[in-house]
C-alpha cells in the first residue's frame, strides 16, 4: 500500500495541474481570442451566474428533481434489466422467443419515446423516469445475458454433481459469477440515466435541469446553460461513483478490485 501511495499522489497532482490549466484557458482564452461572452463566457462569469440562479431560479430545487428522476429511473431500469437478463440466461427457450422483440426495442431510438410518454402521462416526472428506465434497461440486460451465455459449464456440472437444484446452481454459481458483468452494465447505465432524464425534460418538462436548459436557451443566457450542464455532470459523476463504491464493496474479493483500491 505504501509503495503505491507516491504514485497515487503524483496522479492526483497531475490531475490538479490539468484542472488548473483548463480553468486558466477557460478564464482568459475567450478574451484573448476575441470570442464574445454571449458565445463563450469565461469561468468567473459562469460562477457569478451560478450564484445568481441558485436562489433566483431555484437551481437547487430543479437539481433535486432531476437527481430524483435519475435515481428512480436508474434503479428501476437496472432491476428490470437484471431480472430479465437472468431469466433469459436461465431459459434459452424463453430467450429465443423474446430476443426478436427485445432486439427491435433495442434498435428503436430510445429518445423518440419521450414525446410519446409525455402525451400519455402529461408534464409530470413519470415520462422522464420511463425514458431513463428504457435507456438503462439494455446495457444491464446485455451484460447480464452475455455473462450467462459464457458461464463456465464445468462449474455448473460440478454443482449438479452435488445434487444442486436449479435455484441452488443459480444462487451459488451463476449469480456470483456474473456480478462483475452486472456492475459493468450498471456503470454504463448510471451515466445513461442522466441522458434519459434530460431528454425527457427537454421534450416536455416544467421542472428539472432539462427544463432550465430550455429556459436559459430561450433567454440566450449562455453562462446559465454552462451552469446547468455543470450540475448535470455532477449528478452523473455521483451516480457513477455510487456504482463504483457498491462494486468495490460487493466484489472486494476479486484481484482486480484489490489492485484498484491499492
PyMOL commands that set and color helices and strands:
alter all, ss='L'
color gray80, all
select helices_A, chain A and resi 2-33+43-56+59-90+92-107+110-121+126-149+153-161+166-204+209-219+222-250+255-261
alter helices_A, ss='H'
color red, helices_A
deselect
rebuild
show_as cartoon
